[in-house]
Amino acid sequence: MTLSIRTRLIAGAALVLLAFLAGAGLALQRAYADGVREARFERLQSTVYLLLARAELDADGNLVMPLSLEEPRLSLPASGLYANIANPSSREEWQSASTLGLRLPFVRDQQSGAWRFTEIQADGKAYLSAAYGVKWTEGPRARPLTFSVLEDEAEFLSELASFRRTLWTWLGGAAVLLLLTQTLLLGWGLAPLRRVAREIGRIESGEQARIEGDYPAEISPLARSLNALVEQQAARQARYKDALADLAHSLKTPLAVLRSAQAQPETLNQAVSEQVARMDGIVQHQLGRAGAQGGNRLAPPLPLRPICERVLDSLRKVYAERGVQFVLQCPADLRWRLDEGDAFEVLGNLLDNAAKWARRTVTIQLVNEAGGLRIRIEDDGPGFGDTEAALQRGVRLDEQVPGHGIGLSVVADIVAAYGGQLILARADAGGASVRILLPR
């Protein structure tokens, strides 16, 4: 099953958004946890400084501490904040009143002048620990003391859990809001495509003939191309219909002549020969009209020089006895959006007609100009006597030259199908000049 563009965009954007929010949330959570942990270690360090300020040693080197401290949690049993001072020289320890009835993993041996901040696990509980070692000088002797403070990590973890809940609640709400907004924006952005699809459906059902809506710059080329295809198809069907109608009408007269000739046996063979040739010309002309492809925007550009060379190679063989010279002026990289059959039909008919009338030289020139593709074919023959008559089906300017007189008429129909112009004139050398301009 092929997913729609809207579903693909929404799914892709949702994955990117969720990945971004997840990464951002984890980064914020980690940064907040590090910040809170650092703040709590600083508070423990402040508590150690408080102990340092209130600690004393008596004359015997024993610790002397006040009954109460400025930090009230140290005086409240099981408050979550605990302090210990180790005096190994006197084999004594002082502990705050908050440690009553508890066995806690205090640090009792710390290098003098060094801090230790860590997390300690003991009896299934976790603590944040700050420890500092000093050498306490009292008289001539220096005694090592270790100040250690613990804080129950449960409060720290509870604060982190509260932050996580708040963070992910807001990020989840933001994700839902962004996805809804994105869905609405995608619906608005893809609305022109849905309108195009509806218009195409109405064209298929016959409700309208072409795409008529006003579309954004990204879609308007598509609408123009679709209109060109629709118009091309309609023009092709019209040509088929007209060609069949014209063919049926044109064949009535030759058939009537043949029926009347049956009553005159002495002229039957001549009449049959003439009318068969006439009907052959009619059929060729109508097939040429019906088969003209017309402009096709989606057709790949056709290299024109190889087409010209193939036509000229054939004509050189046909007119070799007369010594007709063909001069081709066409850039090797010239390309145009033409149907290959139409290109052969136009160039073949025009060059064949020019070769029939030429005395010695036929010139063909193809140029890509600002206005479009310009084709000019000239010969050094007698030229056109009546340019209007030359474009009429079945009219031949010289009965001594073989043919049915339909070549220029077919070319005119093909050029018209491409929206181009066909101009017959006299060449500078005095012969015929055929000029074609095909617009872009």
C-alpha positions as CSV (number, residue, x, y, z in Angstrom):
1,M,0.0,0.0,0.0
2,T,1.4,3.4,-1.1
3,L,1.3,6.0,1.6
4,S,-0.1,9.5,0.7
5,I,2.2,12.5,0.7
6,R,0.4,14.0,3.6
7,T,0.8,10.8,5.7
8,R,4.5,10.6,4.8
9,L,5.2,14.2,5.7
10,I,3.3,13.9,9.0
11,A,5.0,10.7,9.9
12,G,8.4,11.9,9.0
13,A,8.0,15.2,10.8
14,A,6.6,13.5,13.9
15,L,9.6,11.2,14.0
16,V,12.0,14.1,13.7
17,L,10.1,16.2,16.2
18,L,9.9,13.3,18.8
19,A,13.6,12.5,18.4
20,F,14.5,16.2,18.8
21,L,12.3,16.6,21.9
22,A,13.6,13.4,23.4
23,G,17.2,14.5,22.9
24,A,16.4,18.0,24.3
25,G,14.5,16.6,27.2
26,L,17.3,14.2,28.2
27,A,19.9,17.0,27.9
28,L,17.8,19.3,30.1
29,Q,17.2,16.6,32.6
30,R,20.9,15.7,32.8
31,A,21.9,19.4,33.0
32,Y,19.4,20.0,35.8
33,A,20.5,16.9,37.7
34,D,24.1,18.0,37.5
35,G,23.2,21.5,38.6
36,V,21.1,20.4,41.6
37,R,23.8,17.9,42.7
38,E,26.5,20.6,42.5
39,A,24.3,23.0,44.5
40,R,23.7,20.3,47.2
41,F,27.5,19.6,47.4
42,E,28.0,23.3,47.9
43,R,25.5,23.3,50.7
44,L,27.3,20.4,52.3
45,Q,30.5,22.3,51.9
46,S,28.9,25.2,53.7
47,T,27.9,22.9,56.6
48,V,31.6,21.7,56.8
49,Y,32.7,25.3,57.1
50,L,30.1,25.8,59.9
51,L,31.6,22.9,61.8
52,L,35.1,24.2,61.3
53,A,34.0,27.6,62.7
54,R,32.4,26.1,65.9
55,A,34.9,23.2,66.6
56,E,37.5,23.6,69.5
57,L,40.1,21.4,71.1
58,D,40.7,21.6,74.8
59,A,44.1,21.3,76.5
60,D,44.1,17.5,76.3
61,G,43.3,17.6,72.6
62,N,39.7,16.6,72.9
63,L,37.0,18.0,70.8
64,V,34.7,20.6,72.2
65,M,31.5,21.4,70.3
66,P,28.5,23.6,71.3
67,L,25.3,22.1,72.3
68,S,23.4,23.6,69.3
69,L,24.5,24.7,65.8
70,E,23.1,27.3,63.4
71,E,21.9,24.5,61.1
72,P,18.8,23.2,62.8
73,R,18.6,20.0,60.8
74,L,21.8,18.8,62.6
75,S,19.9,18.9,65.9
76,L,16.8,17.1,64.6
77,P,17.1,13.2,64.7
78,A,16.7,11.5,61.3
79,S,16.4,14.9,59.6
80,G,18.4,13.8,56.6
81,L,21.5,15.9,57.3
82,Y,24.2,14.4,59.4
83,A,27.6,15.5,60.5
84,N,30.7,13.8,62.0
85,I,34.1,14.9,63.2
86,A,36.8,12.3,63.6
87,N,39.8,12.9,65.9
88,P,42.0,9.8,65.4
89,S,44.7,11.1,67.8
90,S,42.3,11.0,70.7
91,R,40.3,8.1,69.3
92,E,37.1,10.1,69.5
93,E,34.3,11.1,67.2
94,W,31.7,13.8,67.4
95,Q,28.4,13.3,65.7
96,S,25.4,15.6,65.4
97,A,22.2,14.9,67.2
98,S,20.5,14.1,63.9
99,T,22.5,10.8,63.8
100,L,20.8,9.4,66.9
101,G,20.1,5.7,66.5
102,L,21.7,5.6,63.0
103,R,24.8,3.9,61.6
104,L,26.0,6.1,58.8
105,P,29.0,5.7,56.4
106,F,30.9,8.8,57.4
107,V,34.4,9.4,55.9
108,R,36.8,9.2,58.8
109,D,40.2,9.5,57.1
110,Q,40.7,12.3,54.7
111,Q,43.9,13.8,53.5
112,S,44.6,17.2,55.1
113,G,43.6,20.2,52.9
114,A,41.7,18.0,50.4
115,W,38.0,17.9,49.7
116,R,36.0,14.7,48.7
117,F,32.6,15.0,47.1
118,T,30.9,11.7,46.4
119,E,27.8,9.5,46.6
120,I,27.9,6.7,49.1
121,Q,25.7,3.6,49.3
122,A,25.1,1.9,52.7
123,D,22.3,-0.4,54.0
124,G,20.2,0.1,50.9
125,K,20.3,3.9,51.1
126,A,22.2,6.5,49.2
127,Y,23.9,9.6,50.5
128,L,25.6,12.7,49.2
129,S,28.9,13.1,51.0
130,A,31.3,16.0,51.6
131,A,34.5,15.4,53.6
132,Y,37.4,17.7,54.4
133,G,40.7,16.9,56.3
134,V,42.6,19.5,58.4
135,K,45.6,19.6,60.7
136,W,44.4,21.4,63.8
137,T,47.2,23.2,65.6
138,E,46.7,23.6,69.3
139,G,49.9,24.7,71.1
140,P,53.0,22.8,70.0
141,R,51.0,19.8,68.5
142,A,49.0,19.5,65.3
143,R,46.2,17.0,65.3
144,P,44.5,15.6,62.2
145,L,40.7,16.1,62.0
146,T,38.3,14.9,59.4
147,F,35.0,16.7,58.9
148,S,32.3,14.7,57.2
149,V,28.8,15.6,56.3
150,L,26.1,13.4,54.8
151,E,22.7,14.2,53.2
152,D,20.1,11.6,52.4
153,E,19.8,11.4,48.6
154,A,16.0,10.8,48.8
155,E,15.3,14.5,48.9
156,F,17.6,15.0,45.9
157,L,16.0,12.2,43.9
158,S,12.5,13.5,44.8
159,E,13.4,16.9,43.5
160,L,14.7,15.3,40.3
161,A,11.6,13.2,39.9
162,S,9.4,16.3,40.3
163,F,11.5,18.1,37.6
164,R,11.2,15.2,35.2
165,R,7.5,15.0,35.6
166,T,7.2,18.7,34.9
167,L,9.7,18.6,32.0
168,W,8.1,15.7,30.2
169,T,4.6,16.9,30.8
170,W,5.4,20.2,29.1
171,L,7.5,18.6,26.3
172,G,4.7,16.1,25.6
173,G,2.1,18.9,25.5
174,A,4.4,20.9,23.2
175,A,4.9,17.9,21.0
176,V,1.1,17.3,20.7
177,L,0.5,21.0,20.0
178,L,3.3,21.1,17.4
179,L,2.0,18.0,15.7
180,L,-1.5,19.3,15.5
181,T,-0.2,22.7,14.2
182,Q,1.9,20.8,11.6
183,T,-1.0,18.7,10.5
184,L,-3.1,21.9,9.9
185,L,-0.2,23.5,8.1
186,L,0.3,20.5,5.9
187,G,-3.4,20.4,5.1
188,W,-3.3,24.0,4.1
189,G,-0.1,23.6,2.1
190,L,-1.4,20.5,0.2
191,A,-4.8,22.0,-0.5
192,P,-3.8,23.2,-4.0
193,L,-2.8,19.6,-4.9
194,R,-6.3,18.4,-3.7
195,R,-7.9,21.1,-5.8
196,V,-5.9,20.0,-8.9
197,A,-7.0,16.4,-8.3
198,R,-10.7,17.5,-8.0
199,E,-10.4,19.6,-11.2
200,I,-8.8,16.6,-13.0
201,G,-11.8,14.5,-11.8
202,R,-14.2,17.0,-13.3
203,I,-12.3,17.0,-16.5
204,E,-12.6,13.2,-16.7
205,S,-16.3,13.4,-16.0
206,G,-16.8,16.1,-18.7
207,E,-17.8,18.8,-16.2
208,Q,-15.0,21.1,-17.4
209,A,-12.6,21.3,-20.3
210,R,-9.4,22.4,-18.6
211,I,-7.8,23.3,-15.2
212,E,-9.0,26.8,-14.4
213,G,-7.9,27.4,-10.8
214,D,-5.2,29.9,-9.7
215,Y,-2.4,27.9,-8.1
216,P,0.9,28.7,-6.3
217,A,4.2,29.0,-8.3
218,E,5.2,25.4,-7.5
219,I,2.0,23.9,-9.0
220,S,1.2,26.3,-11.8
221,P,3.7,24.7,-14.2
222,L,2.0,21.3,-13.5
223,A,-1.4,22.9,-14.2
224,R,-0.1,24.4,-17.4
225,S,1.4,21.1,-18.6
226,L,-1.8,19.2,-17.8
227,N,-3.8,21.8,-19.7
228,A,-1.4,21.4,-22.6
229,L,-1.9,17.6,-22.6
230,V,-5.7,18.0,-22.4
231,E,-5.7,20.5,-25.3
232,Q,-3.4,18.3,-27.3
233,Q,-5.6,15.3,-26.8
234,A,-8.7,17.3,-27.7
235,A,-7.0,18.7,-30.8
236,R,-5.9,15.2,-31.8
237,Q,-9.4,13.8,-31.4
238,A,-10.7,16.8,-33.4
239,R,-8.2,16.1,-36.2
240,Y,-9.2,12.4,-36.3
241,K,-12.8,13.3,-36.5
242,D,-12.3,16.0,-39.2
243,A,-10.0,13.7,-41.2
244,L,-12.5,10.9,-41.2
245,A,-15.3,13.3,-42.2
246,D,-13.2,14.9,-44.9
247,L,-12.1,11.5,-46.1
248,A,-15.7,10.2,-46.4
249,H,-16.7,13.4,-48.2
250,S,-13.7,13.4,-50.5
251,L,-14.1,9.8,-51.6
252,K,-17.7,10.4,-52.7
253,T,-16.7,12.0,-56.0
254,P,-14.1,9.4,-57.2
255,L,-16.5,6.6,-56.3
256,A,-19.3,8.3,-58.2
257,V,-17.0,8.7,-61.2
258,L,-16.1,5.0,-61.0
259,R,-19.7,4.0,-60.9
260,S,-20.5,6.0,-63.9
261,A,-17.5,4.7,-65.8
262,Q,-18.8,1.1,-65.4
263,A,-21.4,2.0,-68.1
264,Q,-18.6,3.0,-70.5
265,P,-16.3,0.0,-70.8
266,E,-14.0,1.8,-73.3
267,T,-13.0,4.4,-70.8
268,L,-13.2,2.3,-67.7
269,N,-9.4,1.5,-67.4
270,Q,-8.4,5.1,-67.7
271,A,-11.0,6.3,-65.2
272,V,-10.1,3.6,-62.7
273,S,-6.4,4.5,-63.0
274,E,-7.1,8.3,-62.5
275,Q,-9.5,7.9,-59.6
276,V,-7.4,5.3,-57.8
277,A,-4.5,7.8,-57.9
278,R,-6.8,10.5,-56.7
279,M,-8.1,8.4,-53.9
280,D,-4.6,7.4,-52.9
281,G,-3.6,11.1,-52.6
282,I,-6.7,11.9,-50.6
283,V,-6.0,9.0,-48.2
284,Q,-2.4,10.1,-47.8
285,H,-3.4,13.7,-47.1
286,Q,-6.0,12.8,-44.5
287,L,-3.7,10.3,-42.8
288,G,-1.0,13.0,-42.6
289,R,-3.5,15.4,-41.1
290,A,-4.8,12.9,-38.5
291,G,-1.3,11.7,-37.6
292,A,0.2,15.1,-36.8
293,Q,1.2,14.9,-33.2
294,G,1.3,18.6,-32.4
295,G,3.2,20.3,-29.6
296,N,4.0,18.1,-26.7
297,R,5.6,19.7,-23.6
298,L,6.5,16.4,-22.1
299,A,8.3,15.0,-25.1
300,P,12.0,14.9,-24.8
301,P,14.0,17.4,-27.0
302,L,14.7,15.7,-30.4
303,P,18.2,16.2,-32.0
304,L,17.4,17.7,-35.4
305,R,20.7,17.4,-37.3
306,P,20.6,13.6,-37.4
307,I,17.0,13.8,-38.7
308,C,18.1,16.1,-41.5
309,E,21.1,14.0,-42.4
310,R,19.0,10.8,-42.7
311,V,16.5,12.6,-45.0
312,L,19.3,14.1,-47.1
313,D,21.1,10.7,-47.4
314,S,17.9,9.2,-48.9
315,L,17.4,12.2,-51.3
316,R,21.0,12.1,-52.5
317,K,20.4,8.6,-53.7
318,V,17.1,9.4,-55.3
319,Y,18.4,12.5,-57.2
320,A,21.9,11.3,-57.8
321,E,21.5,11.3,-61.6
322,R,20.5,15.0,-61.6
323,G,23.5,16.0,-59.5
324,V,21.4,18.0,-56.9
325,Q,23.6,19.3,-54.1
326,F,22.3,19.7,-50.6
327,V,23.7,22.3,-48.2
328,L,22.9,21.7,-44.5
329,Q,23.2,24.5,-42.0
330,C,22.2,23.1,-38.6
331,P,24.1,23.2,-35.2
332,A,25.1,19.7,-34.0
333,D,23.5,20.3,-30.6
334,L,20.2,21.8,-31.8
335,R,17.3,20.1,-30.1
336,W,13.6,20.8,-30.1
337,R,10.4,19.3,-28.7
338,L,9.1,17.6,-31.8
339,D,7.6,14.2,-32.5
340,E,10.1,12.3,-34.6
341,G,7.4,11.3,-37.1
342,D,6.3,14.9,-37.5
343,A,9.9,16.0,-38.0
344,F,10.5,13.4,-40.8
345,E,7.2,14.3,-42.4
346,V,7.9,18.0,-42.5
347,L,11.6,17.9,-43.5
348,G,11.0,15.0,-45.9
349,N,8.2,16.6,-47.8
350,L,9.8,20.0,-48.0
351,L,13.2,18.7,-49.1
352,D,11.7,16.3,-51.6
353,N,9.7,19.1,-53.1
354,A,12.7,21.4,-53.2
355,A,14.9,18.6,-54.9
356,K,12.2,18.0,-57.5
357,W,12.3,21.7,-58.6
358,A,15.9,22.5,-58.0
359,R,18.4,22.9,-60.8
360,R,21.5,22.3,-58.8
361,T,21.3,23.3,-55.1
362,V,19.0,22.9,-52.2
363,T,19.8,24.7,-48.9
364,I,18.3,23.9,-45.5
365,Q,18.9,26.0,-42.4
366,L,17.7,25.4,-38.9
367,V,18.3,28.1,-36.2
368,N,17.2,28.4,-32.6
369,E,16.2,32.0,-32.2
370,A,14.6,34.0,-29.5
371,G,11.1,33.6,-31.1
372,G,11.5,29.8,-31.5
373,L,12.8,27.3,-34.1
374,R,13.2,28.8,-37.6
375,I,13.5,26.4,-40.6
376,R,14.3,27.7,-44.0
377,I,14.5,25.6,-47.2
378,E,15.4,27.2,-50.5
379,D,16.2,25.9,-54.0
380,D,17.4,27.5,-57.2
381,G,14.4,26.3,-59.3
382,P,11.6,28.3,-60.9
383,G,10.0,29.2,-57.6
384,F,6.3,29.4,-56.7
385,G,3.8,30.8,-59.2
386,D,0.8,30.9,-56.8
387,T,1.7,30.4,-53.1
388,E,-1.9,30.1,-52.0
389,A,-2.6,27.3,-54.6
390,A,0.6,25.5,-53.5
391,L,-0.9,24.9,-50.1
392,Q,-4.1,23.4,-51.4
393,R,-4.5,19.7,-51.3
394,G,-4.2,18.0,-54.7
395,V,-3.0,21.1,-56.5
396,R,0.3,20.5,-58.5
397,L,2.2,23.3,-60.0
398,D,3.7,21.2,-62.8
399,E,2.0,18.0,-64.0
400,Q,5.4,16.8,-65.4
401,V,6.7,16.3,-61.9
402,P,5.4,13.0,-60.2
403,G,3.4,13.3,-57.1
404,H,-0.1,13.9,-55.8
405,G,0.2,17.5,-54.7
406,I,-0.4,16.9,-51.0
407,G,3.1,17.4,-49.5
408,L,2.9,21.1,-48.7
409,S,-0.7,20.8,-47.5
410,V,0.3,18.0,-45.0
411,V,3.3,20.2,-43.8
412,A,0.9,23.1,-43.3
413,D,-1.4,21.0,-41.1
414,I,1.5,19.7,-39.0
415,V,2.9,23.2,-38.5
416,A,-0.5,24.5,-37.5
417,A,-0.8,21.7,-35.0
418,Y,2.4,23.0,-33.3
419,G,1.0,26.6,-33.4
420,G,3.7,27.6,-36.0
421,Q,3.8,29.6,-39.2
422,L,4.4,28.5,-42.7
423,I,5.5,31.1,-45.2
424,L,6.1,30.5,-48.9
425,A,8.2,33.1,-50.7
426,R,10.8,33.6,-53.4
427,A,14.4,32.9,-52.5
428,D,17.3,35.3,-53.2
429,A,18.5,33.0,-55.9
430,G,15.1,33.2,-57.6
431,G,13.8,29.8,-56.6
432,A,11.3,28.7,-53.9
433,S,11.7,29.6,-50.3
434,V,9.8,27.8,-47.5
435,R,10.1,29.3,-44.0
436,I,8.7,27.7,-40.8
437,L,8.6,29.3,-37.4
438,L,7.7,27.0,-34.4
439,P,7.2,28.9,-31.2
440,R,8.6,27.8,-27.8
